[in-house]
Amino acid sequence: MGADVDQFMENHGPLGRHEAERKLHRQFKQMPPDMQAFLINPVNIPYLETAKKLSEMDVEKLRQVAENILDITF
């Protein structure tokens, strides 16, 4: 079969979900308090959605968006 047991445990079943939640919690706790507050505030969801879209964007498209924003500010 060749599947890595650790990978299987991370992605399947209650133990895998529990470990994934623990990892997320550890990462969250390592963030500065102001970032934690920003992330848990529901008002900031549109900002987080925008950041996610920007992170998935092609570099050239992202550069074009940045140039357009720069044009608006001048």
Backbone as CSV, one residue per row, in Angstrom:
resi,resn,N_x,N_y,N_z,CA_x,CA_y,CA_z,C_x,C_y,C_z
1,MET,0.842,-1.190,0.000,0.000,0.000,0.000,0.878,1.242,0.000
2,GLY,1.924,1.306,0.798,2.886,2.392,0.740,2.465,3.688,1.413
3,ALA,1.326,3.724,2.080,0.871,4.962,2.721,1.608,5.164,4.040
4,ASP,1.973,6.399,4.318,2.629,6.747,5.571,1.591,6.755,6.687
5,VAL,1.842,6.009,7.746,0.888,5.886,8.857,0.628,7.243,9.509
6,ASP,1.687,8.049,9.699,1.505,9.365,10.312,0.592,10.245,9.471
7,GLN,0.772,10.222,8.152,-0.075,11.023,7.254,-1.526,10.562,7.354
8,PHE,-1.730,9.245,7.402,-3.080,8.715,7.531,-3.730,9.182,8.826
9,MET,-2.986,9.128,9.924,-3.527,9.523,11.224,-3.854,11.010,11.272
10,GLU,-3.062,11.824,10.575,-3.304,13.261,10.579,-4.577,13.621,9.824
11,ASN,-4.956,12.825,8.848,-6.042,13.209,7.946,-7.321,12.407,8.124
12,HIS,-7.322,11.387,8.978,-8.497,10.520,9.070,-8.840,10.204,10.518
13,GLY,-10.117,10.097,10.756,-10.604,9.627,12.047,-10.503,10.657,13.156
14,PRO,-11.099,10.320,14.292,-11.126,11.239,15.430,-9.739,11.604,15.941
15,LEU,-8.816,10.661,15.954,-7.472,10.967,16.434,-6.775,11.957,15.500
16,GLY,-6.951,11.767,14.206,-6.359,12.684,13.245,-6.945,14.081,13.373
17,ARG,-8.246,14.152,13.522,-8.901,15.460,13.684,-8.457,16.125,14.982
18,HIS,-8.370,15.340,16.031,-7.934,15.885,17.332,-6.516,16.439,17.218
19,GLU,-5.622,15.701,16.579,-4.241,16.162,16.437,-4.180,17.418,15.573
20,ALA,-4.991,17.481,14.518,-5.030,18.676,13.666,-5.511,19.880,14.468
21,GLU,-6.519,19.684,15.316,-7.017,20.779,16.157,-5.960,21.233,17.160
22,ARG,-5.228,20.290,17.720,-4.158,20.646,18.660,-3.073,21.453,17.960
23,LYS,-2.737,21.062,16.738,-1.722,21.786,15.976,-2.187,23.213,15.686
24,LEU,-3.448,23.356,15.268,-3.987,24.695,15.015,-3.968,25.539,16.285
25,HIS,-4.333,24.936,17.398,-4.348,25.656,18.668,-2.943,26.122,19.045
26,ARG,-1.947,25.248,18.872,-0.559,25.633,19.171,-0.115,26.790,18.279
27,GLN,-0.445,26.717,16.985,-0.066,27.792,16.071,-0.754,29.102,16.446
28,PHE,-2.025,29.019,16.815,-2.775,30.204,17.221,-2.142,30.839,18.455
29,LYS,-1.784,30.006,19.440,-1.209,30.510,20.686,0.173,31.136,20.479
30,GLN,0.862,30.774,19.401,2.172,31.358,19.114,2.064,32.746,18.482
31,MET,0.872,33.112,18.041,0.668,34.429,17.435,0.597,35.508,18.513
32,PRO,0.974,36.736,18.146,0.843,37.842,19.103,-0.634,38.047,19.478
33,PRO,-0.891,38.531,20.688,-2.273,38.728,21.146,-3.122,39.600,20.214
34,ASP,-2.517,40.631,19.621,-3.318,41.483,18.730,-3.749,40.725,17.480
35,MET,-2.906,39.802,16.987,-3.279,38.993,15.823,-4.370,37.998,16.201
36,GLN,-4.267,37.408,17.390,-5.307,36.499,17.864,-6.649,37.225,17.937
37,ALA,-6.635,38.426,18.492,-7.871,39.209,18.611,-8.449,39.525,17.236
38,PHE,-7.581,39.853,16.291,-8.037,40.152,14.931,-8.686,38.916,14.306
39,LEU,-8.058,37.770,14.458,-8.559,36.543,13.833,-9.898,36.088,14.385
40,ILE,-10.142,36.290,15.663,-11.394,35.793,16.242,-12.541,36.792,16.147
41,ASN,-12.271,38.006,15.678,-13.328,39.014,15.551,-14.094,38.783,14.246
42,PRO,-15.379,38.428,14.320,-16.162,38.145,13.115,-16.209,39.317,12.121
43,VAL,-16.061,40.525,12.602,-16.070,41.694,11.716,-14.925,41.621,10.704
44,ASN,-13.853,40.916,11.048,-12.670,40.852,10.192,-12.698,39.730,9.156
45,ILE,-13.772,38.966,9.101,-13.857,37.861,8.142,-13.642,38.330,6.700
46,PRO,-14.229,39.451,6.264,-13.961,39.885,4.883,-12.471,40.153,4.611
47,TYR,-11.754,40.662,5.597,-10.315,40.879,5.429,-9.580,39.545,5.273
48,LEU,-9.966,38.571,6.077,-9.339,37.257,6.003,-9.643,36.572,4.678
49,GLU,-10.884,36.714,4.194,-11.244,36.140,2.895,-10.443,36.796,1.777
50,THR,-10.266,38.117,1.868,-9.474,38.835,0.865,-8.022,38.385,0.906
51,ALA,-7.471,38.238,2.095,-6.083,37.782,2.230,-5.917,36.381,1.646
52,LYS,-6.896,35.512,1.855,-6.837,34.158,1.303,-6.844,34.209,-0.220
53,LYS,-7.731,35.019,-0.785,-7.791,35.146,-2.253,-6.486,35.697,-2.804
54,LEU,-5.920,36.704,-2.136,-4.655,37.283,-2.595,-3.532,36.256,-2.530
55,SER,-3.520,35.425,-1.499,-2.453,34.432,-1.354,-2.524,33.347,-2.427
56,GLU,-3.712,33.146,-2.998,-3.892,32.124,-4.035,-3.714,32.684,-5.443
57,MET,-3.550,34.002,-5.541,-3.497,34.669,-6.833,-2.143,34.501,-7.507
58,ASP,-2.179,34.392,-8.829,-0.970,34.358,-9.636,-0.152,35.624,-9.380
59,VAL,1.166,35.506,-9.374,2.050,36.627,-9.056,1.817,37.812,-9.986
60,GLU,1.654,37.562,-11.270,1.433,38.660,-12.219,0.104,39.365,-11.955
61,LYS,-0.928,38.599,-11.661,-2.232,39.180,-11.346,-2.151,39.990,-10.051
62,LEU,-1.446,39.466,-9.080,-1.270,40.171,-7.811,-0.525,41.483,-8.025
63,ARG,0.501,41.453,-8.873,1.254,42.667,-9.182,0.335,43.708,-9.842
64,GLN,-0.538,43.253,-10.730,-1.481,44.157,-11.404,-2.442,44.796,-10.393
65,VAL,-2.934,44.003,-9.462,-3.821,44.532,-8.422,-3.085,45.586,-7.597
66,ALA,-1.839,45.301,-7.220,-1.047,46.246,-6.428,-0.832,47.547,-7.198
67,GLU,-0.549,47.444,-8.501,-0.363,48.642,-9.321,-1.648,49.455,-9.400
68,ASN,-2.776,48.786,-9.526,-4.069,49.490,-9.567,-4.355,50.189,-8.256
69,ILE,-4.027,49.561,-7.149,-4.222,50.213,-5.848,-3.310,51.431,-5.746
70,LEU,-2.083,51.286,-6.206,-1.151,52.416,-6.187,-1.669,53.577,-7.031
71,ASP,-2.250,53.259,-8.188,-2.830,54.307,-9.045,-3.960,55.046,-8.330
72,ILE,-4.755,54.323,-7.569,-5.886,54.937,-6.853,-5.391,55.904,-5.786
73,THR,-4.276,55.591,-5.153,-3.806,56.393,-4.031,-3.057,57.651,-4.454
74,PHE,-2.774,57.812,-5.741,-2.088,59.026,-6.207,-3.020,59.977,-6.853
